[in-house]
Amino acid sequence: MPVDKIQVSGDSRIEYKTATLNGHHYSYLLSQPKSGQYKATIFLIHGFPDISMGWRYQIPMLVSMDLRVVVPDNLGYGRTDAPEDFTPYSHKSCAADIKALATHLGESQIILGGHDWGAALAYRVALWHPELVSHLFTVCVPYARPMAENVSLEDLVRNAAPNFAYQLQFKSGELEKVIRSKGDIRQFLVALYGGRTEAGEVGFDAHKGVLLDKIGGLRPSKLLSEEEWGSWTTYGISKALSVSANFVAVNWYRTREVNSKEELAILDRQIQVPTLFIQALRDQALPPHLGKSMAKHIPRLTTKQVNTSHWALWEKPAEVNEIISGWLKEVVFADRAGKL
């Protein structure tokens, strides 16, 4: 049975809203029970190169559980502002924006979920603003605690994590020189979402990045419908105001040093809230061994695994939704009932 999902256009179950948060214009999706009554508000944070509709398979399920669902387009994406300067993309800055959005919506506490960079940010929201987050869940990206000494991305790739080499390409500025048209942008997205050439060749390798010689010859994967491909091509990397602006979202890959400096202020903090981590077993950029030490740093951790690539939310939405809904019932709602 197909999993229900939000349609990218004309779906009455969602509203497009806007808010100015710490000087940045944000767009977000809002979906809530028809009755207007809800148990809690849940924020969902997307990653690269997504938009808020990256959570399209999860939104109906969460609303059916009487939750109000808020899904922002992150800085650099969709209809949200896309600053050229990379410093506003730091985790501290974006965490402050998430808190400001919660305040804008009248919430002092939220359930928080994240995928990809959205997962990395979700952990930091829980560290910078522990009073805001009652429960946390993340998909694909394991927790990496703040460190007293910054390790450059170059050194990390050279000495410990060659699977992060694609990030060197993303931050380098080289992509902007090659991806010049809307068609190129679509091919870039196709490469990241698993598209292959007619001969079966991939367009992305975590140890290299996007294989630029394959751009132009990749066939779309089935992870997105044709209508969704159109929406992602227009909004998936930024506001598409101009080709030159389309890659400001890679600024998320340029914040390692500023994040490290800012996080010296929270070295002693630990994520204390109940946390669910859904690990994708076939994520080439994030192999399973990376999540083995999470329980040492997150004492109330639940870990589940799905046999998918990095795009678990779309590849096996029924399985992912079952894990999330089960955790909500067994942990989140049980906690809330116990406090009444």
Secondary structure, DSSP 8 states (H G I E B T S, - for coil): -------SSS-TT-EEEEEEETTEEEEEEEE--TTS--SEEEEEE--TT--GGGGTTTHHHHHHTTEEEEEE--TTSTTS---SSSGGGSHHHHHHHHHHHHHHTT-S-EEEEEETHHHHHHHHHHHH-TTTEEEEEEES-------SS---HHHHHHHT-GGGHHHHHHHHSHHHHH--SHHHHHHHHHHHTT-B-TT--BSEETTTEE-GGGTTS-B--TTS-HHHHHHHHHHSSS--SSGGGTTGGGGGGG-HHHHHHHGGGGTT----S-EEEEEETT-TTS-GGGGTTHHHH-TTEEEEEES--S-HHHHSHHHHHHHHHHHIIIIIHHHHHHH-
